[in-house]
Amino acid sequence: MGGTKDEARGAGQGATPDGVDVAVVVVGAGAAGIAAGKALGEAGVSCRILEARPRIGGRAHTRTDLGPDPLDMGCAWLHSGDVNPWTAIAEANGFTVDRSPPAWGEQAGGVGFPPNGVADFNAALEAYFDRVGDDEDTADRPATTLFEPGSPWNPLIDAVNTYVSATHADRISVRDLARYADTGVNWRVREGYGALVARHGAGLPIVTDCPVTTIDHGGRTIRVETPHGTVTAAAVIVAVPSSLIARGTPRFVPDLSAKRDAAAGLPLGAADKLFLAIDEPERLPRGHVFGRPDRAATGTYHLKPFGRPLIEAFFAGDLAVELEAGGPDAFLAYAVEELTGLFGGDLARHLRSLVTTAWVRDPFALGAYSAALPGRADDRAILAAPVDDRLFFAGEATSRSDFSTAHGAYRTGRAAAEAAVRTVGRLTR
Ligand SMILES: Cc1cc2nc3c(=O)[nH]c(=O)nc-3n(C[C@H](O)[C@H](O)[C@H](O)COP(=O)(O)OP(=O)(O)OC[C@H]3O[C@@H](n4cnc5c(N)ncnc54)[C@H](O)[C@@H]3O)c2cc1C
């Protein structure tokens, strides 16, 4: 569905204050915007969700066109699965939740590590995260300050930081990291997390191919400008990534420089995937391997996820930026070099690249997920704060303790919608 002027302006279904096209415009149909739209619909408040891309879901995106197996380009793990709202939504919609524990702590067959190395590394990693966990009340600083000086595991701990935060420890606020809430339960959706988010959005009044350029909140009604026309609303929920807000897209009139500054403290780092098909899957064990134990620039590889003849390779931080610059061939070459280093040169001819991502280069994401820069953990609250009780902010970067995740995005979207419903309620009384 392409956006048209009529679709963008739409006629609001549900409670609509006088003088506006719809009660609430939601900008962005990612996990946060969809959750907001759903909550507005449940409250009987009219809304229109304007989405820049030709599809919904944002950084939740499952590809089903690359073979028999659905492949998640963005989110894939139901982090904190036991309390994650998407778990119940998955089951209510007939999706299959795979509750097998992840193999992250394992190095299949111990390949590439020195004897006892895997246990040593896991102990060092756990001790590092314990130090992070104790840090909420102390002065903020870069997470590198919690590294054990001289530990041979620091490069790999930094690699894990890049998987968790999409950036390196020297650019991560310890306080932000300490605030992250993790139950330690990680599940997956067999049919794809992106497919689940898109299913939740089915039937909502979403206009795709409709990038919002300007949000004019200077008058009595808010004017939301798009190439397909202007929509007026009593309240707006902005659910786009912090990277875009930092850049000034959409533009706010009057300007909201405090929002831009806060968003700049919450940059989206880099994290990308490469999916490989393997034609003789028996050549590999099932499970997980790091490419190398001794460098931060290393991939993390899921071998035969769900028992499928695939390798899901994940690269993050500076390495992902570099690979994006080199394009799909660079991803493949890096993975082949690391995997043949572990499993032997013969493996190379059995691997075929299916797809790579480039989230930093994606104009409607400009990165993978947010991490607060050292000293900037409280920017999440500044970004999340409503303006005049009618301009609300949602999205993973606005979450105090579930940032960087699809369930964090969901919760911020619901919360913003509940606040918008109260505002609309006051106006329609
Ligand atoms: C490689 C990768 C792996 C990940 N793995 C996990 C994981 O395993 N588990 C997990 O929980 N999370 C994971 N995440 C993070 C998760 O995907 C995101 O945190 C979450 O999807 C963000 O949702 P959101 O609604 O905040 O933002 P988005 O999904 O980015 O949604 C924002 C929407 O706004 C749209 N938009 C942007 N500009 C405009 C505009 N001007 N006008 C209109 N629309 C606009 C965008 O197109 C987008 O659809 C991963 C992300 C990546 C990239």
PDBQT file of the ligand as one rigid body, heavy atoms in Angstrom, charges set to zero:
ROOT
HETATM    1  C1  LIG A 501      20.483  -6.695  13.898  1.00  0.00    +0.000 C 
HETATM    2  C2  LIG A 501      19.532  -6.422  15.027  1.00  0.00    +0.000 A 
HETATM    3  C3  LIG A 501      19.275  -7.411  15.963  1.00  0.00    +0.000 A 
HETATM    4  C4  LIG A 501      18.398  -7.178  17.018  1.00  0.00    +0.000 A 
HETATM    5  N1  LIG A 501      18.108  -8.183  17.895  1.00  0.00    +0.000 NA
HETATM    6  C5  LIG A 501      17.175  -7.985  18.856  1.00  0.00    +0.000 A 
HETATM    7  C6  LIG A 501      16.700  -9.080  19.633  1.00  0.00    +0.000 A 
HETATM    8  O1  LIG A 501      17.129 -10.222  19.436  1.00  0.00    +0.000 OA
HETATM    9  N2  LIG A 501      15.743  -8.841  20.559  1.00  0.00    +0.000 N 
HETATM   10  C7  LIG A 501      15.204  -7.587  20.755  1.00  0.00    +0.000 A 
HETATM   11  O2  LIG A 501      14.329  -7.426  21.600  1.00  0.00    +0.000 OA
HETATM   12  N3  LIG A 501      15.621  -6.536  20.011  1.00  0.00    +0.000 NA
HETATM   13  C8  LIG A 501      16.574  -6.715  19.062  1.00  0.00    +0.000 A 
HETATM   14  N4  LIG A 501      16.928  -5.683  18.240  1.00  0.00    +0.000 N 
HETATM   15  C9  LIG A 501      16.408  -4.340  18.515  1.00  0.00    +0.000 C 
HETATM   16  C10 LIG A 501      14.936  -4.187  18.116  1.00  0.00    +0.000 C 
HETATM   17  O3  LIG A 501      14.766  -4.634  16.799  1.00  0.00    +0.000 OA
HETATM   18  C11 LIG A 501      14.563  -2.726  18.251  1.00  0.00    +0.000 C 
HETATM   19  O4  LIG A 501      14.915  -2.244  19.533  1.00  0.00    +0.000 OA
HETATM   20  C12 LIG A 501      13.067  -2.462  18.068  1.00  0.00    +0.000 C 
HETATM   21  O5  LIG A 501      12.571  -3.187  16.965  1.00  0.00    +0.000 OA
HETATM   22  C13 LIG A 501      12.861  -0.970  17.902  1.00  0.00    +0.000 C 
HETATM   23  O6  LIG A 501      11.504  -0.669  17.738  1.00  0.00    +0.000 OA
HETATM   24  P1  LIG A 501      11.055   0.862  17.638  1.00  0.00    +0.000 P 
HETATM   25  O7  LIG A 501       9.595   0.872  17.379  1.00  0.00    +0.000 OA
HETATM   26  O8  LIG A 501      11.591   1.614  18.806  1.00  0.00    +0.000 OA
HETATM   27  O9  LIG A 501      11.858   1.446  16.393  1.00  0.00    +0.000 OA
HETATM   28  P2  LIG A 501      11.806   1.025  14.851  1.00  0.00    +0.000 P 
HETATM   29  O10 LIG A 501      11.575  -0.424  14.710  1.00  0.00    +0.000 OA
HETATM   30  O11 LIG A 501      13.024   1.580  14.222  1.00  0.00    +0.000 OA
HETATM   31  O12 LIG A 501      10.511   1.762  14.315  1.00  0.00    +0.000 OA
HETATM   32  C14 LIG A 501      10.527   3.119  13.931  1.00  0.00    +0.000 C 
HETATM   33  C15 LIG A 501       9.727   3.251  12.658  1.00  0.00    +0.000 C 
HETATM   34  O13 LIG A 501       9.683   4.638  12.291  1.00  0.00    +0.000 OA
HETATM   35  C16 LIG A 501       9.802   4.715  10.892  1.00  0.00    +0.000 C 
HETATM   36  N5  LIG A 501      10.248   6.070  10.560  1.00  0.00    +0.000 N 
HETATM   37  C17 LIG A 501      11.471   6.609  10.652  1.00  0.00    +0.000 A 
HETATM   38  N6  LIG A 501      11.430   7.899  10.268  1.00  0.00    +0.000 NA
HETATM   39  C18 LIG A 501      10.142   8.174   9.955  1.00  0.00    +0.000 A 
HETATM   40  C19 LIG A 501       9.474   9.338   9.501  1.00  0.00    +0.000 A 
HETATM   41  N7  LIG A 501      10.099  10.494   9.321  1.00  0.00    +0.000 N 
HETATM   42  N8  LIG A 501       8.144   9.252   9.252  1.00  0.00    +0.000 NA
HETATM   43  C20 LIG A 501       7.478   8.099   9.413  1.00  0.00    +0.000 A 
HETATM   44  N9  LIG A 501       8.070   6.967   9.853  1.00  0.00    +0.000 NA
HETATM   45  C21 LIG A 501       9.383   7.016  10.125  1.00  0.00    +0.000 A 
HETATM   46  C22 LIG A 501      10.802   3.625  10.547  1.00  0.00    +0.000 C 
HETATM   47  O14 LIG A 501      10.747   3.262   9.192  1.00  0.00    +0.000 OA
HETATM   48  C23 LIG A 501      10.355   2.512  11.481  1.00  0.00    +0.000 C 
HETATM   49  O15 LIG A 501       9.396   1.674  10.885  1.00  0.00    +0.000 OA
HETATM   50  C24 LIG A 501      17.774  -5.903  17.150  1.00  0.00    +0.000 A 
HETATM   51  C25 LIG A 501      18.013  -4.926  16.190  1.00  0.00    +0.000 A 
HETATM   52  C26 LIG A 501      18.872  -5.175  15.147  1.00  0.00    +0.000 A 
HETATM   53  C27 LIG A 501      19.085  -4.096  14.117  1.00  0.00    +0.000 C 
ENDROOT
TORSDOF 0
